[in-house]
Amino acid sequence: MYTSLISKYSPEFLKENEALSLHSSFKIGGPADIFLTPDSPALLQEMINFIQTKQLRFMVMGGGNNLLFSDEGFRGVIISTDKLNALTLEENIVTAQCGVSLWDLTAFSCDNSLSGLEFASGIPGSVGGAVFMNAGAYGGEMKDVIISVDFLDHDNQVRNHGLTGHNFSYRTSLYQQRNYLVLQAKFQLTPQNKEEIKAQMKDLQQRRESKQPLEYPSAGSVFRRPEGHFVGKLIDDCGLRGFSIGDAQISDKHSGFIINKGHARSQDVKNLIKHIQEIVKCKFGVELHTEIRIIEN
Ligand SMILES: Cc1cc2nc3c(=O)[nH]c(=O)nc-3n(C[C@H](O)[C@H](O)[C@H](O)COP(=O)(O)OP(=O)(O)OC[C@H]3O[C@@H](n4cnc5c(N)ncnc54)[C@H](O)[C@@H]3O)c2cc1C
C-alpha cells in the first residue's frame, strides 16, 4: 500500500511504524504506518499531492500536545510539521511557519522587544496547532495578534486570509472547522521594554507551574469549558479528584487535567473521560465535551 511512498522519500523524511507515544505529550500511542517530516512548504505540498493521488488516509500534527492517539497507532500517514520552523521579523510583524514552537515564537518576540504574545509563552505546541485551536491563556488568544494566515485548502492550493475570515472563537477556527492545513501565520506585535515582557512571561510561567501538573505527561485541559461552569469544580464536586483508571488519573493538582502516571493506555484515558462525563451529567446535568482530540487508529 505504501511501497511507492516509501521508495519516493528517504529516511530523512519518512519513517515506517513510528511510535506515536514519542510525539505525544501524553506519551501514549502505538505506531503510525508512515510518519513524514517535510522540511519545506513545497515538499509538504508535494507529499500531500502524492498521498491524495494514492488516496491514502493522512493527518497533520504539530507538537502533539492536544492529541490522544490510539494504543493501536494510526493506519495511514502522519505528517509532522516539526521541520517547518522558519521565523522572521519585519517591522513589528513576526512571521512563523506552522512548525515553530510557541516557546521559540515567544522567546523570539521577547528578544526583539515585542509584546503581544506573552500569554502564549507557557502553552506547549506549534504555531499551526495553536492557530487551529485558537489557543489561549490568561486573557489572551491567538486571534488577538494574528493578522494573516497562509493555508492549504482541500485541493492542496495555497490560500490566505488577512485580518478577517479566520472564524476564531473559543478553541476553534476556520482551519479546524474546514480541516485546512495552516502553513504560516503573521503576528502583529507592539514594541515594549524587553525586561517587562520577560517579567510578564516569567510570572505567567510560575502561575502555570503552581497550578498545573507539569511534572506528568498530559494533554492539558481535557474538556472544553461549559457555559457558566468550571470543569475542575464540577469534577471536584463529584468527588473525582485523584480518581484513576489504570495509570490514567484525574490530577489531584488540577482536576481538569488527566495525567499519565507511567504506563497509561489510550483506552484507560478514554474510559476515564467517559466516566467523568457520565458522573458530571448525572449529578449536575452538564455535558462535558472534549477539548483534546481523540485520534482513532
Ligand atoms: C501541559 C499543557 C498545558 C496546556 N495549556 C494550554 C493552554 O493554556 N491553552 C491552550 O489553548 N491550550 C493548552 N494546551 C493544549 C495545547 O498546548 C494546544 O492545543 C496547542 O495549540 C496544541 O498545539 P500542537 O502543535 O501541539 O497541536 P497538536 O496537538 O499536534 O494538534 C492539535 C490539532 O491541531 C491540528 N494541527 C496541528 N498543526 C496543524 C497545522 N499546521 N494545520 C492544521 N492543523 C494542524 C492537528 O491535526 C490536531 O487536530 C496545553 C497542553 C498541555 C500538554
The ligand as a Gaussian input file, in Angstrom:
#p B3LYP/6-31G(d) Opt

LIG

0 1
 C        0.620000      20.948000      29.972000
 C       -0.276000      21.527000      28.895000
 C       -0.824000      22.787000      29.071000
 C       -1.658000      23.338000      28.092000
 N       -2.149000      24.600000      28.276000
 C       -2.921000      25.154000      27.315000
 C       -3.410000      26.495000      27.450000
 O       -3.139000      27.181000      28.436000
 N       -4.186000      26.997000      26.461000
 C       -4.495000      26.286000      25.341000
 O       -5.197000      26.804000      24.465000
 N       -4.043000      25.014000      25.177000
 C       -3.265000      24.440000      26.124000
 N       -2.809000      23.165000      25.955000
 C       -3.181000      22.400000      24.746000
 C       -2.172000      22.578000      23.579000
 O       -0.985000      23.110000      24.058000
 C       -2.756000      23.487000      22.495000
 O       -3.973000      22.963000      21.989000
 C       -1.785000      23.672000      21.317000
 O       -2.325000      24.632000      20.458000
 C       -1.561000      22.377000      20.562000
 O       -0.563000      22.610000      19.589000
 P        0.201000      21.374000      18.939000
 O        1.130000      21.894000      17.922000
 O        0.785000      20.520000      19.981000
 O       -1.020000      20.654000      18.189000
 P       -1.242000      19.084000      18.029000
 O       -1.590000      18.501000      19.363000
 O       -0.137000      18.454000      17.269000
 O       -2.547000      19.087000      17.119000
 C       -3.757000      19.612000      17.613000
 C       -4.733000      19.708000      16.436000
 O       -4.227000      20.699000      15.545000
 C       -4.106000      20.150000      14.240000
 N       -2.923000      20.780000      13.641000
 C       -1.658000      20.821000      14.111000
 N       -0.880000      21.527000      13.271000
 C       -1.672000      21.927000      12.250000
 C       -1.467000      22.685000      11.057000
 N       -0.259000      23.172000      10.728000
 N       -2.510000      22.909000      10.238000
 C       -3.744000      22.419000      10.527000
 N       -3.994000      21.681000      11.632000
 C       -2.973000      21.446000      12.475000
 C       -3.929000      18.653000      14.426000
 O       -4.383000      17.930000      13.295000
 C       -4.823000      18.407000      15.635000
 O       -6.166000      18.213000      15.232000
 C       -1.956000      22.594000      26.918000
 C       -1.390000      21.321000      26.741000
 C       -0.541000      20.794000      27.709000
 C        0.078000      19.439000      27.487000

